[in-house]
Amino acid sequence: MADNIILIGFMAVGKGRTARALARATGRFAVDTDDLIESMVKMKVRKIFARHGEEHFRALEQRTADWLEQHVSATIVSTGGGFFMVNNLHRLGRVIYLHSSLEGILAAVRRHPNAAKKIAKRPLLRDMDRARHLYDRRLPLYRGACDTEVDVEGRTIDEVAAEIRDLIS
Ligand code: S3P
């Protein structure tokens, strides 16, 4: 098993920011699966969904997971909200689920100066009824898929990163 730290959780919960803070705190590199996919196909996630559909995007996530398994170790990996469904998740490293209520996530997004952009780039977050449905369906799946759950609601990114650093050291 590759000894990476894999951050999973719902859209906009702060996986990327936590990964970068954790990288700073541990001296490891951080990579993000959406960024890897965008650079692989030279297309934004939003456009991949619009042009090729979700199923194609999920196949790109699996290719990314296969590549990570073969080539990446000792790295902090932040993931897209559905990446945890890849078939080799646990061979990539220790899986940490960042948990917040949906209300907590949405309140944080709305407070953000770039709120509109944060929502626009996430095709599955644009329709709130759909987002609620997806959150309810995903919550038990995240809990079932992770090795460790970390509550992030109402906490700063640095606090969360410090807790994960202590967990993995
Ligand atoms: C998705 C989450 C997104 C991105 C894509 C699909 C999902 O990533 O991978 O829009 O299925 O939850 P973030 O979790 O970074 O928003």
Residues whose N, C-alpha, C, O or C-beta is under 5 A from the ligand:
A	BS01	S3P	G9 F10 M11 A12 D34 V45 T79 G80 G81 G82 K121 R122 P123
